[in-house]
Amino acid sequence: MALIILMRPHQWIKNFFVFAPLIFTGKFLEYYAAIDTVITFLLFSVTASGVYIINDLKDMEADRAHPRKRKTRPLAAGWLEPRQAILLLILLYSLLVVGCVFYAQLIGVLSLYLLINVFYTYVFKFLPVIDIFCIASGFVLRVYAGAAVLDVPVSAWMFITTLSLALFLASIKRKQELAYTKTVSRKVLKYYTADLIDKYAVMSATAALLFYSLFVLTVNQQMVYSVPFVIYGIFRYLYVVEVDGLGESPTKILLQDPQLISTVELWIRVILWALWP
């Protein structure tokens, strides 16, 4: 059980961004395109889990000073030995190598994701602003992975929309860390203020909404009916963050809040309705 927790499967929900090109290109009814995207999702999940293990090995001592992570992270809590984590890491990346043999078009994207996150773990996480962009880059690369496996381009609108949304989520994550953990477990927080991060979040959310609206209008005007659900989703997310004090883990908010789950489901239904042949 501790090994599964170490892989953070609840974080795999982020990897659903690889399905964006499948949906917005209208290929979701093509059997082989759907299968390839599912496999991309799994390979990205393996890659991300390996990154989480590297991060936990590096931050084991710092996590022990964190009020929540010291109780929930297997290495910080003492549930696992570092040797066990390293063995799991080797196994995961062995599976990744095998997968990339059959999906060579993903090697570039997955390698870049891994490279950025390794540098983030050891260098970039200590640099203000760069740390937020590193977090956001993971979402963008997930979209590019979904496009690469289908051999379709990522539109400029999809790129900037994903980046803006990811910057919004990353900013909120930093805001909650600043509010509840200060600089105890994350040194970069000393460079931020709540007011500054609020400005980042507002600017990113506004940009995400604007560019998404322009994006759907260029793809299919019927998708404009999905915009209200995006607006509500952002409003609800901010409400949950401010009132319930969450936000340090966007995936947990999405998985735990029924209204956000329903909003995402309705958004998907509208998109599929608009793009259905």
Protein Blocks (a to p, Z undefined) as FASTA:
>chain_A
ZZmmmnommlmmmmmmmmmmmmmnopmmpmklmmmmmmmmmmmmmmmmmmmmmmmmmmmm
mmmmpmklmmmmmklnopacfklmmmmmmmmmmmmmmmmmmmmmlmmmmmmmmmmmmmmm
mmmmmpghjlmmmmmmmmmmmmmmmmmmnopacdfklmmmmmmmmmmmmmmmmmmmmmmn
ommlomklmmpcfklmmmmmmmmmmmmmmmmmmmmmmmomklmmmmmmmmmmmmmmmmmm
mmnopajbmmlmmmmmmklmmmmmmmmmmmmmmmpZZ
